[in-house]
Amino acid sequence: MSAEHGPGAQRCREMFARLSEYIDGELDPEICAVIEGHMDDCAPCEAFLESLRRTVDLARDLPPHELPEGVARELVEAYRRTRESRDSRESDSP
């Protein structure tokens, strides 16, 4: 494993930030290829990805619950603000 891999490594943190989108099939093929290449060379990230996949699978099997009034709207709004903030930071990077 190279110095750019492992707990706390910047490259690994970048991968962690995109794994949910990767699992959900929301990323461009080029980004998927970068993630897959990283996983081929980074056992800690590969283990984290598999753990995340198992967690998502388990969560899908849970019965749905009704949210209290207004909570769903607040969650959607918070998610939208987070995505906009991240998208803005990404478009500002070189």
C-alpha positions as CSV (number, residue, x, y, z in Angstrom):
1,M,0.0,0.0,0.0
2,S,1.4,3.4,-1.0
3,A,1.6,6.5,1.3
4,E,-1.5,7.9,-0.4
5,H,-3.6,5.1,1.0
6,G,-4.9,4.2,4.4
7,P,-6.8,5.8,7.3
8,G,-6.6,9.6,7.1
9,A,-5.0,9.8,3.7
10,Q,-6.3,12.6,1.6
11,R,-7.0,10.4,-1.4
12,C,-8.9,7.9,0.7
13,R,-11.0,10.7,2.2
14,E,-11.9,11.9,-1.3
15,M,-13.0,8.3,-2.2
16,F,-15.1,8.0,1.0
17,A,-16.9,11.3,0.1
18,R,-18.2,9.7,-3.2
19,L,-18.9,6.1,-2.2
20,S,-22.6,6.6,-1.6
21,E,-23.1,8.1,-5.0
22,Y,-20.9,5.3,-6.4
23,I,-23.1,2.6,-4.9
24,D,-26.3,4.4,-6.0
25,G,-25.0,4.6,-9.6
26,E,-25.1,8.4,-9.6
27,L,-21.5,9.1,-10.9
28,D,-20.1,9.5,-14.4
29,P,-18.3,6.4,-15.7
30,E,-15.0,8.3,-15.6
31,I,-15.3,8.9,-11.8
32,C,-16.4,5.3,-11.3
33,A,-13.2,4.2,-13.1
34,V,-11.1,6.3,-10.8
35,I,-12.9,4.9,-7.7
36,E,-12.5,1.4,-9.0
37,G,-8.8,1.9,-9.7
38,H,-8.3,3.2,-6.2
39,M,-10.1,0.3,-4.7
40,D,-7.9,-2.1,-6.6
41,D,-4.9,-0.7,-4.8
42,C,-6.3,0.2,-1.4
43,A,-7.5,-2.6,1.0
44,P,-8.9,-0.2,3.7
45,C,-11.1,1.6,1.1
46,E,-12.2,-1.6,-0.4
47,A,-13.2,-2.9,3.1
48,F,-15.1,0.3,3.8
49,L,-16.9,0.1,0.5
50,E,-18.0,-3.5,1.2
51,S,-19.1,-2.5,4.7
52,L,-21.1,0.4,3.2
53,R,-22.8,-1.9,0.7
54,R,-23.8,-4.3,3.4
55,T,-25.2,-1.5,5.5
56,V,-27.2,-0.2,2.6
57,D,-28.6,-3.7,1.9
58,L,-29.6,-4.1,5.5
59,A,-31.2,-0.7,5.6
60,R,-33.3,-1.5,2.5
61,D,-34.7,-4.5,4.3
62,L,-36.1,-2.4,7.2
63,P,-39.8,-1.6,7.2
64,P,-40.7,2.0,6.3
65,H,-41.7,4.4,9.1
66,E,-43.8,7.5,8.9
67,L,-41.9,10.7,9.6
68,P,-43.4,13.3,11.8
69,E,-45.1,16.2,9.9
70,G,-42.5,18.5,8.3
71,V,-39.5,16.3,8.9
72,A,-39.4,15.0,5.4
73,R,-39.5,18.5,4.0
74,E,-36.7,19.6,6.3
75,L,-34.6,16.6,5.3
76,V,-35.0,17.3,1.6
77,E,-34.1,20.9,2.1
78,A,-31.0,20.1,4.2
79,Y,-29.9,17.6,1.5
80,R,-30.4,20.2,-1.2
81,R,-28.4,22.8,0.7
82,T,-25.6,20.2,1.2
83,R,-25.5,19.2,-2.4
84,E,-25.5,22.8,-3.6
85,S,-22.6,23.6,-1.2
86,R,-20.6,20.6,-2.4
87,D,-21.3,21.4,-6.0
88,S,-20.2,25.0,-5.5
89,R,-17.0,23.9,-3.8
90,E,-16.2,21.4,-6.6
91,S,-16.9,24.0,-9.3
92,D,-14.5,26.4,-7.5
93,S,-11.6,23.9,-7.5
94,P,-9.1,23.9,-10.4
